[in-house]
Amino acid sequence: MSSLSHRTIDLAPFNDILTRYDAHIKEASDSKQKRKSADNNDSLAVLDDWRLKTLPEVLKERRDHTAGDHLKKAEVEKLIRWKLMHGTFRPSLMKLVSSNEESKIENVTARAFEVVNPRLDAAGDKLSISIGEGISILTELRGIGPASASLLLGVRFPGHIPFFSDEAFRWLTATSGNPWTAGIKYNAKEYAAMLDTCLCLAERLRVDAVDIERVGWVLGREWADLSESTSATSATETGPRRDNSMVGSKRKEEHAEPESPDSSLDTSSTRPKRSKKQ
């Protein structure tokens, strides 16, 4: 039977895990209401729905009406609020992001989108390079490191670009043992490794990168057993579960996302060799 490892997971268990995403979002949203601020009345669940459904449609309509292919400052700020509620809460990050001028945000996001868009149908290595270039461009914005940059690109290209979440990274780069407490540096090299695995898995299962990211998030919250000898039915549960031993401890191992990250993704030394499409 298929395991939950990214190397061997089949489409049926993948889709089963994805069906549990909404329940996990609701649980996380209910537990993070205290993170609301005076200028943000949206819960994580509301922001998540906006990120996955509303904003991609807004961007499409903007392109279709020749209003430009870019993000606006309010949209970037809202995405960062989602990120802060979804993962590590860093109050200073929003202040940095908000210090960017509207014109700069529109210009930088337009340039990043323009770099990636022509290569969406390119072979994996060329696509990885263009995504890396897009990430590098976005980090010209204050407060935007590789993780935040992947979020901004991901709402424009959800089929190809996953958000650099802790859980998705740990799942997609796991080699052996328990990956759920592994430290993360949030740099471009780590995202390159995650991205390559994601693109391979997306090609194998014919699924979107954003759904791979969401599956990784669910598996991380459930502390799933990724042993390749474990069956999918015995390794997963039907509802949200967080191992209490992670709470308050795993973040000590991690570094906050830097304001001035690596200038580009290293796609030459960190990525495993691609397997042929199955």
N, C-alpha and C positions, 0 to 999 in steps of 0.2 A: 504494500500500500504506500501511497505517497506520503512523504514526511512534510514538515512545514519549513524545511530549509529552502532558501531561495533557489538552490541548485536543482531541487527535485520536486517542488510543489506542483501539483496539477491544478487545472482550471476549476474543478469542482470544489475542492477545499478552499481555494483562493476566493471564489465567489461566496462560499459559506461564511468565511471570515469577514468579508466585506459587508455582509448583511448585518453584522453586529456593530458596525461603525456608529450608526445613529444612536444606539443605546449608550455607547461609550461617550459620545459627545454630550449627551444629556447628563450623564453622571458627572463628567468633568465640568460641565457648565454649572450644574447645581452646586458643586463644591467650590467654585471659584467666583461666586457672586461678589465676594468681598473685594475682588479686584476691579470692580467698577470704579470709575472716577467721576467727578462732577460733570465732566464734559463727555462722558461715554455711558449711555444708558443701555447699551446693547449687551446682551449676554454672549457667552462663547457660542452657544447654539445659534443665535441670530447672526453673529458675525460669520460663523462657519457656512451657513446657508448662503449668505451674501457672497462669500469668497468662492464657493463652488458653483453657484447657479447664476446669481444676479450679475456680478461683475463681468464674467466672461461674455455675457450677452450685451452688456453695456459697451464693452470694448469692440465687439463685433459690429454693433450699430454705429459706433463712432467711425470705424473704418469704412463701413458701407456708405456712409454719408460724407466721406472725404473730409471728416473733421480731424483726421490725423490718427496715427497709430501710436498712442502713448498713454501713460497713466497721469492722472491729475494729482495734485498734492493731497487733497482730501482723501483720495483713494489709497494712496501710499500710507498715509497716517492710519487709515482704518485697517489696512492689512497688517501693519505693525501692531495695532491693538489686538488683532486676532492672534498674532504670533506670541505676544506677551501673555495672553490668557491661555493659549494652547500649550505653552512650554514654560521656560524660565521667565519669571517676572522681573524686569529690569526697568525701574522707573526712569532712570536717566536716558534710556534709549529713545523714548518718545520725544524728549526735549531736543536731542540731537537731530532726529529725523525732521522735526518741525522747523528746525533752523534753516533748512534748505528752501530756497526761493522757488515759487511756483514755476517760473520759466525754466529754471535749471532742471527741476524734476521732469517736466515735460520733454525737454531737449534730451536729457540723458536716457530716459526710458524709451524714447523714440529711436535713438541710436542703437540701443541694445536690442530692441525688437527687430530693427532693420538688419542687424548682423545675423540673427538667428533665422528669421523667416525664410530666406531663399534656400536654406539648406535642410529644411525639414524632411525632404525625401532623399537626402544624401545617405551614403553608407555610414555605418555607425561611428567610425573614427572621425570623419569629417563633421558629422553632426555634433559629436562631443567637443571638437575644437571650437565650433561656432558658438556652442552654448558657453564654453569657457570664456570666449571673447565677450559674450553678452554679460556674463557675471562680472568680469573685470570692469566693463564700462559702468555698470550699475554701482560698483563700489566707489565711484567718484563722488557719490552722494554721501554727505555726513550721516553717520550712524548706520550705514548699510554695509554689512559684511557679506561673506558668501552665503550664509544661511538666509538672511533677509533678501539678498539678491535672487536666490533661487525661488523664493516666494513670489517676488515681483514678476519674474519671467514665467513662473508656473501658471499664473492666472491667465497669461496670454497664450501659452502653449501647454495646456494641461495634458495633452496626449504624449508629450515628449519630455517634459521637465518636472521632476519631483521636488517638492519642498524638502530641504535639508533638516528634517526633524530628528531628534535623538533616536527615537524608536526605529524609524525607517533606516537610518544610517546603520544602527547596530544590527538590524536584521540583514541588510543587504551586504554588509561587510563581515558578517560572522564567519569564522573558520572552524572553530571548535570550542567546547566548553560552554559556559553560560555567558552570552554576550550582553546581557541586560544591565550590567554594572560597568561596562567598559568606558573608560574616559574618552572624551571627545575634545579636540582642539578647535573645531569649527573653522578649519582653514580650507583653502582651495584644493589642496592635494587630497584631503579626505573626501571632499565633495566629488572630485574626479573619479575616485574609486567607487563611490556610491552610484554615481551617474552611469558609469559603464555597465555595472551589474544590472541596474534598473532597465537600461535600454535593451540588454540581452534578454531579460525576463519579459519585457513588454513584447519583444519580437516573438519569443517562444510561445507565450500564452495568448498573444493578440489582445492585449489589454492596455489601458492608458496608464501613463506614468503616475498621474494623480491617484489612481486607484491602487497602484503598488505602494505608494506612500501611505495611503490610508490603511491598507492591510498591515503594513509594517507597524503603524501606530497601534492598531488593535493588538497585534501579537506582543508588542512591548508592554502594553498595559496589562495584558494577561500573563505576562512572563511565560510565554509559551515554550514548551520543550521543542527545540529545533533538531533534536537527534534524528539523523536520517533513517534510523531503524524504527522510529516511532510512528504509529499510524495517525492519520489526521483526526480520526474520531476520538482517540484517547488523549491527544495532546492539547485539545482545545476545549473551551467551555462555551456555554450558550449565552453568557451574559458578561457584563463588565466585572473585572476583578483586578485589583492592584495589590501587589505584594507589599505589605507594610514595611518590610525591611528596607525597601528602596527609598521610602519617603524620608526626606531630610538628610539622606546620606549620599546618594549618587551625585548630587550637584556639587558636593565638595571635590569630586574628582574632575570636574569639568571647568573649563575656562570660559569666561564670558566671550561672546562673539566680538571680535576686535572692530574698532572703528576704521582702522586702516589695514585691511587684510592683504593676503598675497595678491599680487597684481594680475595673475592669470592662473588658470587651471593647468596643472601638470598632467597631461594625458599620455605621457610616454612611459613613465616608470611605475605608476601605481596601478594601472589597469590590468586585470588578467586577460589572457588571450581569449578571443571570442570563440565560442563554439558555433558550429553550423546550425542553421535553423532546423528545428525538429518538427 
